[in-house]
Amino acid sequence: MTLDRVVWSMLQEALAVYRDSPRATAWLRSHVERYTEPVRIAVAGRSRIGKSTVVSALVGDEFTPQSSFVWYRGGTEPRAHVFSGPGRPHEVTIGRRGSRHHVETGHVDRADRVVVEWPARTLRDIVLIDTPAEATPEQVLGEADALLYLMRHVQDDDLKFLQSANDHPIARVAAVHTVAVLARADEIGAGRIDALSSAKQIARRYRRDVAVQPLCQNVVSVAGLLAVAAKTLREDEFQALRILASLGREELEDHLLSADRFVGEQFPVPMEPAVRQALLERFGIFGVRLITALIRQGFDSQVKLTGQLVQRSGLGELRDSIAIHFTERREILKARSALLALDVLFRMEPRQNARKLMADLERVVASAHDFRELRLVAALQSGRTKLPAELQAEALRLVGAEGTSPLARLGFEYEADHGELREALLDALLRWQAQAADVHAPNDHRKAAQIVVRTCEGLLPQFR
Amino acid sequence: MAPPWLDVLDETIGACVTHRRPDLEARLREKRAQQLDPKLRVLVVGESKQGKSQLVNALLNAPVCAVGDDITTTVPTFVQHADTPSAALVRNSSARGSIFHTPTERIAVPIDQVTKQVSTAHAQHVVRAEIGIPRALLDNGLVLIDTPGVGDTRSAHTASTFATLMQADAVLMVSDATGELTSAEMTLLKKVMQACPNVTVVVTKIDLVPSWRAVVERNRALLARAGVPAKLIPVSSALRLRAAKTGDQRLNTESGFPELLACVQRDIVASADLLARRAVAVVASSALTQLVTPLREELTAHDSSRTAATISTLQEAQRRVDELRRRSARWQNVLNDEMADLISDVEYDLRDRTRKILREVDKTYDEADPAIGWDQFEQWLEDNLNEAATTNFAWLMERAEWVAAKVAKNFPVYREDLIPGSVLPDDLLEPASKLEKPKIEPFSVPQKLFTGLRGSYGGVLMFGLVTSLAGMPLINVISLGAGALFGGKSILDESDQRLKRRQAAAKAAAQRHVDDFFMKFSKDVRDAGRHIQRSLRNHFSTLAEELQETLLESARSAKRAVQDDQTERERRMREGRKELDKLVTLYKRVQALGGPAMELSA
């Protein structure tokens, strides 16, 4: 039985055991419901780091920031509900403020949670949760299956947050739910035109950093404002930017030196200061610099520009990361959340007849092969387990560090046919069996090889 | 004339010496040397990636510090005046060691290479970089120190920043305009204020942020709320560098640097004396606080704890005397019981052995004739009895030693000479009386003849009468034959009886002898046992008395110590109070140094 089936049946069994406790039943019901939902991804970070901006960029529409938890779910038409206190949620309207959408929660003093249903392609596979800056790790992770943690540079406070996110014993066994994001990538390079590529390099360095690596699956850099701009660039804005780009480079440069200068009185082309102010607020001084430079380089239609911006802002990479680490591993993340929930239940309301379930929980946590694969990935990437270089790359690929489809695991760049895949799989299996049986190899080496062998064996039935 | 702060500082150093705090003394001496040094060190601190190095570069209009998008500054960089541009790396000669007090070496490097060399990985042991450039700003001894960012994950950087902080006369705390001061930055600011009170907060990167004015306002409010009396100046290094390149005065003004430079000139360079006073006030008062705290504690807690220690010694001593008394009753009981057991056991053993010998004797003389080989028998009996005695006695000795050990175990304390060397009486085992030979009557030939004749007489008469009936004479062949037969038989009978008698006599003699032996020897054994008991008792009581005397003595001395302590403590209290008063006066003078502009939280 696969992990998600095992956990599902455990949830059902727990429902039966705890059927006389209303609190436990409510708790389990909510988790059963959650089990079939898309992955819930919380976006967290310090205040003013750009959480709402990143969420907006992912959703594809700009929303005004709120001071409470805001959930974005897929839906056929825009709707919003406010959950406040124990009462039933009530529906509120979604209005507009400038170019942004705004959820009118005005008459509610303090909402526990705002749930926005929004027709967006991204939201088909995920639920995004925008969190307030002062939320504790427990609050952030209680409802979420995965975490996007935003930071500027990795600082001690950020590491502390991530460590507390991995503090629970089950969480530690399956530390598989975090992607760190260097947000505000444009500011990292002091607004220089090449700021984004250097931000990417820094993200790459952090990926290898021993302090950061065990705490998250990946580190990507994102320029939030640009990413939103890419998704929501309007025609009038594009035209304004084109006018700016039509100025000489030298001439424009003087006026792009600082934000103050850009909105100042003296400006070489007739353009309302209010328009310039709006551009500045939407894209930032760096955004204006980059976009004018891009237009000048020949990305002069809105479509071309948008594509370029998605790529440059790091939004594409962020989406890929979400896909590989969260969406593709939905079952594991859901199972993990459910196991955590069961563990909480067993500790809050220990019972004699739940003994078997508790033992099951322990066994599943200790033995689930999916967790083992992920643990191996973490161990290999953090250098805790060392394999020779060429083996390491293959092991990482086979256990699914680059994607969990058979194609990705076996390292095919193209759609290979059945026979080819089978050949490659058998080849890998034999090679790793030899590795696992190599008596001269160190212990961790052999253990790693055993996990890889188990993975290959698991793939085998698909190619009979 | 020496400035007033120097006197106060020297006095504080003196106080540190009297209170044996070489660490504080070293720190203060460092501060003193630094204050006497005409150089003014301005430290640029802040979290990583706030634009510290760029700020230094912009202040000097020269790319002296490495700037980059990732963590770049890894060691403090000292920028000071020099007539010609020069640069050097200072490295630890030893591989490991603290920032200070280790031998260092200076390596001159070309000025355009220094930024690269500092940030490359092979510069492992570089502790700082020193750069000299000709700038009017640095003319009057100003030294700008660029530091690695605080709060970075690689904590070594942070450590070196804090080490440099101790040398600073003034601090420029850098925070960029993309966000207001974070709680971590506020903590850092407060920490900095403790070491060096002359802090100016510089908000950088205002060119990037449209809403920088709001950020500055929020920061001002934050500082006011936290009660931090620090100035706040917004600047843009990018604009300043650009202005320097193009010579655009207006841009320069926009960058905010003229204000910063004026501030540096006015608050740091021009008021060096005030800075010195403030800095000395802070450092000296922190040192004095450290001196006063333990002293105060000593006055209250420490002495009472010492008295408590002596009293507990006294209680312990008394407890041990009681314990000893209780235990000595126990070892005496053990000795009595064990010795009683021992003596009865040994006696039983002896009786058992002698009975075995007697049984052997009986068996022998059921068969043998004592007339033959009595001497050998006598020898055998003596040997056996001797052997029984020796074994028995050896056993007694063994048991006696065991008893001694057991008593020693029950003795309250352990000592080397606890088990006595010898417990044996000297005069032991006198031989018992000789075995007297039993009377043995020989069966001589005339006796045999007489007995034979007496026996044959009946036979002759009996058969003679019978045969006379058959007409034969009374004495005939038959009656003579029968007479001979009868005579023989009676001789045999007689000798048999004599043998029985002899055997009985021999047995009785042996019995008597063994009884004698037993009587004598068992008495000896009992005496020996009593002797042993007596000597053991003497031995152990002597030990116990000695021990008791020692314990009583220690209890007495503890009692004396308690009394002595009282007076000693009073003396120390008086001295400590005097010291404390002195320090407090000094502390007040130190605080007065800071001047009315300073709000010192002591």
Interface residues (C-beta under 8 A of the other chain):
Chain A: R46 S47 R48 I49 R152 H153 V154 Q155 D156 D157 L159 R184 E187 I188 G189 A190 G191 A195 S198 A199 Q201 I202 R205 D209 A211 V212 L257 S258 A259 D260 R261 V263 Q277 L280 E281 G284 I285 F286
Chain B: E47 S48 K49 G51 Q54 G68 D69 D70 I71 G151 D152 T153 D176 T178 G179 E180 T182 A184 K205 I206 D207 L208 V209 P210 W212 S236 A238 L239 R242 L251 E254
